[in-house]
Amino acid sequence: MTTTIQSSSSSAQRARLLARLQLGPIDTLTARRELNILMPAARIKELKERGNPISKQSISMTDEQGRTHHGIALYYLTQTGE
């Protein structure tokens, strides 16, 4: 399913996020900025409930304004649902 970045429906956001996860890990700040997903954690929860093997690691990042944030979620697909 291909969706436009303008669509804010939950299903469109899930589709964009899953497609992006298939390319590699993505963090909360990037998902908000690049995928137009305001609440990535909610979409991740929904994707996991649908059987997608997604794991999370907490990282520190610096945002575009130069502020450092700790505990940012970095999501990635796993092969075993670890």
N, C-alpha and C positions, 0 to 999 in steps of 0.2 A: 504494500500500500504506500503510495507516494502522497505526501501532503505538502501544502505550501506553508511557509514559515508564518504567514499571517493567521492561519487557522488556530484558534485558541481552544478548540474542543479537546476534551480529555483523550479521545481516541486518536486524534491527529497528533497530539503531544506524545502519546505512547509510541505511535508509529515512528515519529522522528527520533525519539530517544533510543528505541530498539535498533533502528537502522544505524544510528551513530555508535552505539555500543558494539555493533558487529564490526566496526572499523577499529575499535580499541577503547581504552578507558576514557571516561569523561568525568570531570568534577562538577560540583554544583554551580560554581560561578560561570563556567563555560557553558553549561546547559542553559542557564538563564540568558546569558548574553548572545550565544550563537544559535540556539534552538528556539528561543522565545518560550521557554518553559519557566513559569514563575515559581512553581513548587516541584522541583525535580524529585524530591523524596516521595511525594505522593504518587507520582507516575511510576517510580521504581517499585513502590509497594504493590501497585496494581499489576505491573509486569511480572513481579515475583508470584503474585497470586494466580497468574495465568500460566505458571509453570516455567518461566524463564529463569535460568540459573545465574542470578546476579549477586555478586558479593560487593563489599564495601571496605575501603581502607580510609582511615582518617589521616589527613595531611595538613600542612600549613601552606598558605599561598599568600601572595601579595596581589591585591586587586589593581585595577587600572588607575586608581587615585593614589597608589603607593602605600595603602594600608595593609598590614599583615593580619591575616585571619588564621586562627588555629582551629582544628577540628573540622575542616572542610571535608565533605565526603567525596571520595574518588570511587566511582562505580565501574565495575568491569564484569564481563561475562566469564563464567567458569564452565569447564567441561563436566564437572561432577556435582555442581550445585553446592560446593564447599561452604 
